[in-house]
Amino acid sequence: MASLLLVDDSEELLEILERFFSALGDDCVVASSAREAISALEAAGAFDTVVLDLMMPGVPGTKLLKEFQRRAIPVIVLTGLDQERARKVCGSSVPIFTKPADLYELEEAVRHTVATRLR
């Protein structure tokens, strides 16, 4: 189906997301830090979409967001920030889900993002 990069500093959440999307047939790569995310991107070349946490130790997700946007890779933000604060940081074009998110709604956003990119 889709190649996904899942980026979050919560190992538990990454495991849940990877299991969920892998069970749906997606190819998933997980990264628990900005450094791991950039390494995964360099190794893979591109992903159909990225599910990204904004608040991580070290390099914040906001810097990663800009890097993915620079490379024209769609991003869906999954964050502990409230919608208003996240929207100020990300802008209006990025889908934002607050934790805990409904996995089926997140899946719908991933499918929409991938389908839009392939058009």
The 8 nearest C-alpha neighbors of each residue, nearest first, counted from 0:
[[1, 25, 24, 2, 26, 23, 110, 113],
 [2, 0, 25, 47, 26, 3, 113, 24],
 [1, 3, 26, 47, 46, 27, 25, 48],
 [4, 2, 27, 48, 49, 46, 47, 26],
 [3, 5, 49, 28, 29, 27, 50, 6],
 [4, 6, 29, 50, 49, 28, 30, 3],
 [7, 5, 30, 51, 31, 29, 52, 50],
 [8, 6, 31, 52, 9, 51, 13, 30],
 [7, 9, 31, 55, 32, 10, 6, 52],
 [10, 8, 12, 11, 7, 13, 31, 14],
 [9, 11, 13, 12, 14, 8, 31, 7],
 [12, 10, 14, 9, 13, 15, 16, 8],
 [11, 13, 15, 9, 14, 10, 16, 7],
 [12, 14, 10, 16, 15, 11, 17, 9],
 [13, 15, 17, 11, 12, 16, 18, 10],
 [14, 16, 12, 18, 13, 17, 19, 11],
 [17, 15, 19, 13, 18, 14, 20, 12],
 [16, 18, 14, 20, 19, 15, 21, 13],
 [19, 17, 21, 15, 16, 20, 22, 14],
 [18, 20, 16, 22, 17, 21, 15, 23],
 [19, 21, 23, 22, 17, 25, 18, 16],
 [22, 20, 25, 24, 18, 23, 19, 17],
 [21, 23, 19, 20, 24, 18, 25, 17],
 [24, 22, 20, 21, 25, 19, 0, 18],
 [25, 23, 21, 22, 0, 20, 26, 1],
 [24, 26, 21, 1, 0, 20, 23, 2],
 [27, 25, 2, 3, 1, 21, 24, 28],
 [28, 26, 3, 4, 2, 25, 17, 29],
 [27, 29, 4, 5, 3, 30, 26, 39],
 [30, 28, 5, 4, 6, 27, 13, 31],
 [29, 31, 6, 35, 36, 32, 5, 7],
 [32, 30, 8, 7, 6, 35, 29, 10],
 [33, 31, 35, 34, 30, 8, 36, 7],
 [32, 34, 36, 35, 58, 37, 63, 60],
 [33, 35, 37, 32, 36, 38, 58, 30],
 [36, 34, 38, 30, 32, 33, 37, 39],
 [37, 35, 33, 39, 30, 34, 38, 40],
 [36, 38, 40, 34, 39, 35, 41, 33],
 [39, 37, 35, 41, 40, 36, 42, 34],
 [40, 38, 42, 36, 37, 41, 43, 35],
 [39, 41, 37, 43, 38, 42, 44, 45],
 [40, 42, 38, 44, 39, 43, 37, 45],
 [41, 43, 39, 40, 44, 38, 45, 37],
 [44, 42, 40, 45, 41, 39, 46, 38],
 [43, 45, 41, 40, 42, 46, 39, 38],
 [46, 44, 43, 40, 47, 72, 41, 70],
 [47, 45, 2, 48, 3, 4, 72, 49],
 [46, 48, 2, 113, 1, 3, 72, 45],
 [47, 49, 73, 46, 3, 74, 72, 4],
 [48, 50, 74, 4, 3, 5, 51, 75],
 [51, 49, 75, 5, 76, 74, 6, 4],
 [52, 50, 76, 6, 77, 49, 75, 5],
 [51, 53, 7, 77, 78, 54, 76, 60],
 [54, 52, 60, 61, 78, 59, 51, 55],
 [55, 53, 59, 52, 60, 56, 78, 79],
 [56, 54, 59, 8, 53, 60, 57, 58],
 [57, 55, 58, 59, 54, 32, 8, 33],
 [56, 58, 59, 55, 33, 32, 34, 60],
 [57, 59, 33, 56, 60, 62, 55, 32],
 [60, 58, 61, 55, 54, 62, 57, 53],
 [59, 61, 53, 63, 62, 54, 52, 64],
 [60, 62, 64, 59, 63, 53, 65, 88],
 [63, 61, 65, 64, 60, 59, 66, 58],
 [62, 64, 60, 66, 65, 61, 67, 33],
 [63, 65, 61, 67, 62, 66, 60, 68],
 [64, 66, 68, 62, 63, 67, 69, 61],
 [67, 65, 63, 69, 68, 64, 70, 62],
 [68, 66, 70, 72, 64, 69, 65, 63],
 [67, 69, 71, 65, 70, 66, 72, 64],
 [68, 70, 66, 67, 71, 65, 72, 64],
 [69, 71, 67, 68, 72, 66, 45, 65],
 [72, 70, 68, 69, 67, 73, 66, 74],
 [71, 73, 67, 70, 68, 48, 74, 46],
 [74, 72, 48, 49, 71, 68, 75, 112],
 [75, 73, 49, 48, 50, 76, 72, 93],
 [76, 74, 50, 94, 95, 49, 51, 93],
 [75, 77, 95, 51, 50, 52, 96, 78],
 [78, 76, 96, 52, 97, 51, 95, 98],
 [79, 77, 97, 52, 80, 98, 53, 76],
 [78, 80, 98, 97, 81, 77, 54, 99],
 [81, 79, 78, 85, 84, 82, 97, 98],
 [80, 82, 84, 83, 85, 97, 79, 78],
 [83, 81, 85, 84, 86, 80, 97, 95],
 [82, 84, 86, 85, 81, 87, 80, 88],
 [85, 83, 87, 86, 81, 82, 80, 88],
 [84, 86, 82, 88, 87, 83, 80, 89],
 [85, 87, 89, 83, 90, 88, 84, 82],
 [88, 86, 84, 85, 90, 89, 83, 91],
 [87, 89, 85, 86, 90, 84, 61, 83],
 [90, 88, 86, 87, 85, 93, 91, 61],
 [91, 89, 86, 87, 92, 88, 93, 85],
 [90, 92, 93, 86, 89, 94, 87, 95],
 [91, 93, 90, 94, 89, 86, 95, 74],
 [92, 94, 91, 95, 75, 89, 90, 74],
 [95, 93, 75, 76, 92, 96, 74, 108],
 [96, 94, 76, 77, 75, 93, 97, 82],
 [97, 95, 77, 76, 100, 78, 98, 94],
 [98, 96, 78, 79, 77, 100, 99, 81],
 [99, 97, 100, 79, 78, 77, 96, 80],
 [98, 100, 97, 101, 79, 96, 78, 77],
 [99, 101, 98, 97, 102, 96, 105, 77],
 [100, 102, 104, 103, 105, 99, 98, 96],
 [103, 101, 105, 104, 100, 106, 19, 16],
 [102, 104, 106, 105, 101, 107, 108, 100],
 [105, 103, 107, 106, 101, 102, 108, 100],
 [104, 106, 102, 108, 103, 107, 109, 101],
 [105, 107, 103, 109, 104, 108, 102, 110],
 [106, 108, 104, 110, 105, 109, 111, 103],
 [107, 109, 111, 105, 106, 110, 112, 104],
 [108, 110, 106, 112, 107, 111, 113, 105],
 [111, 109, 107, 113, 108, 112, 114, 106],
 [112, 110, 108, 114, 109, 113, 115, 107],
 [111, 113, 109, 115, 110, 114, 108, 116],
 [112, 114, 116, 110, 115, 111, 47, 109],
 [115, 113, 111, 117, 116, 112, 110, 118],
 [116, 114, 112, 118, 113, 117, 111, 110],
 [115, 117, 113, 114, 118, 112, 47, 73],
 [116, 118, 114, 115, 113, 112, 47, 111],
 [117, 115, 116, 114, 113, 112, 111, 47]]
